[in-house]
Amino acid sequence: MSAGSKIGQGPFSYLLLILVVAAVLAFVLRLQTGLLGLVLGGLGVLLAFYWFKALSKSLSTSHWDEYLLEIRNEGDFLDLTAQVPGPENKVRLELLGRTVVLRGGMGFKRTVKLPYEAILRELRYVNGILNAKLVRKTATPTTS
């Protein structure tokens, strides 16, 4: 329901991969003693590939997803309750169509998709908990 930033998919990942491959190649070149060198080199490459994938996965997950979020849909009304780090003057809620963007302190940003477009009716922030009351956005009535 949310989209976190993907840190592990950038120039840092490619630099890390190049360094790991270079280290494995240097290791293989030092072990050029027949079949044993090839087996150890192959194991080194597999181990480097495993660690690269593990590091990329850990860097790409957003720790903001661990903050609690609940959306209750009650017909034309939505009640959004979210844990957002403060201070209070940095806490913001932006409505962009069917998307809600929550912002807070420490660089906190979380994006949430709503089931329909809504208008903000009430917003409260108390002790790290943001509570927003939203109502379905209706089409403007046409006059004839």
C-alpha positions in Angstrom: 0.0 0.0 0.0 3.0 2.3 0.3 6.0 3.0 -1.8 9.3 3.5 -0.1 12.4 4.9 -1.7 14.6 2.3 -3.2 18.1 3.1 -1.9 19.8 -0.1 -3.1 19.2 0.5 -6.8 21.6 3.2 -7.7 25.3 3.9 -8.4 26.2 2.6 -4.9 25.0 -0.9 -5.8 27.0 -1.0 -9.0 30.1 0.2 -7.3 29.7 -2.5 -4.6 29.2 -5.2 -7.3 32.3 -4.0 -9.2 34.4 -4.1 -5.9 33.1 -7.6 -5.1 33.8 -8.9 -8.5 37.3 -7.4 -8.5 38.0 -9.0 -5.1 36.8 -12.4 -6.3 38.9 -12.1 -9.5 42.0 -11.2 -7.5 41.3 -14.2 -5.2 40.9 -16.6 -8.2 44.1 -15.3 -9.9 46.1 -16.1 -6.7 44.6 -19.6 -6.6 45.5 -20.6 -10.1 46.4 -24.1 -9.1 44.3 -26.3 -11.2 40.9 -27.7 -10.3 41.0 -26.7 -6.6 41.5 -23.0 -7.7 38.5 -23.2 -10.0 36.3 -24.8 -7.4 37.3 -22.2 -4.8 36.9 -19.4 -7.3 33.4 -20.6 -8.2 32.4 -20.8 -4.6 33.8 -17.3 -4.1 31.8 -16.0 -7.0 28.6 -17.6 -5.6 29.2 -16.3 -2.2 29.9 -12.8 -3.5 26.6 -12.9 -5.6 24.7 -14.0 -2.5 26.1 -11.2 -0.3 25.5 -8.6 -3.1 21.8 -9.7 -3.3 21.4 -9.7 0.5 22.9 -6.2 0.8 20.8 -4.8 -2.0 17.7 -6.2 -0.4 18.5 -4.8 3.0 19.3 -1.4 1.5 16.1 -1.3 -0.6 13.6 -1.9 2.2 12.2 1.3 3.8 12.2 1.3 7.6 9.3 3.7 7.4 7.0 0.8 6.5 7.4 -0.4 10.1 5.4 2.6 11.3 1.8 1.7 12.0 -0.9 2.7 9.5 -4.6 2.0 9.5 -7.3 3.1 7.1 -11.0 2.4 7.9 -13.4 2.7 5.1 -17.0 3.6 6.2 -18.9 4.2 3.0 -18.2 7.8 2.0 -15.9 8.4 5.0 -12.3 7.3 5.6 -10.5 7.4 8.9 -6.7 7.3 8.5 -4.6 6.7 11.6 -0.8 6.7 11.2 2.2 6.7 13.4 4.3 9.7 12.1 7.5 10.9 13.7 7.5 14.6 14.8 8.0 17.3 15.7 4.5 18.5 15.1 5.6 21.5 13.0 7.1 19.1 10.4 4.1 16.7 10.2 2.2 17.2 6.9 -0.6 15.4 4.9 -0.9 16.0 1.2 -3.8 14.8 -0.9 -3.0 14.2 -4.6 -6.0 12.5 -6.3 -6.3 9.1 -4.7 -2.9 9.3 -3.1 -2.0 10.6 0.4 1.5 11.6 1.2 2.4 11.7 4.8 5.5 13.7 5.9 7.2 14.1 9.2 10.4 14.6 11.0 13.7 12.7 10.3 12.9 12.6 6.6 9.8 10.5 7.1 7.7 10.2 3.9 5.1 7.6 3.2 2.7 7.3 0.3 -0.7 5.6 0.6 -3.3 4.8 -2.1 -7.0 5.5 -1.2 -10.0 3.6 -2.6 -11.3 6.9 -4.0 -10.6 10.6 -4.1 -11.3 12.3 -0.9 -11.3 15.7 0.8 -9.7 16.3 4.2 -12.3 17.3 6.9 -10.3 17.0 10.1 -6.6 16.5 11.0 -5.2 15.9 14.4 -1.6 15.0 15.6 -1.1 14.0 19.2 1.9 12.2 20.6 3.2 10.9 17.3 -0.2 9.7 16.0 -1.8 11.4 13.1 -5.6 11.0 12.7 -7.2 12.3 9.5 -10.9 12.3 8.8 -11.6 12.2 5.0 -14.8 12.3 3.0 -15.4 11.1 -0.5 -14.9 13.8 -3.2 -18.2 14.0 -5.1 -18.5 15.3 -8.6 -19.8 18.9 -8.8 -23.5 19.0 -9.5 -24.5 20.4 -12.9 -27.1 23.1 -13.0 -29.7 23.0 -15.8 
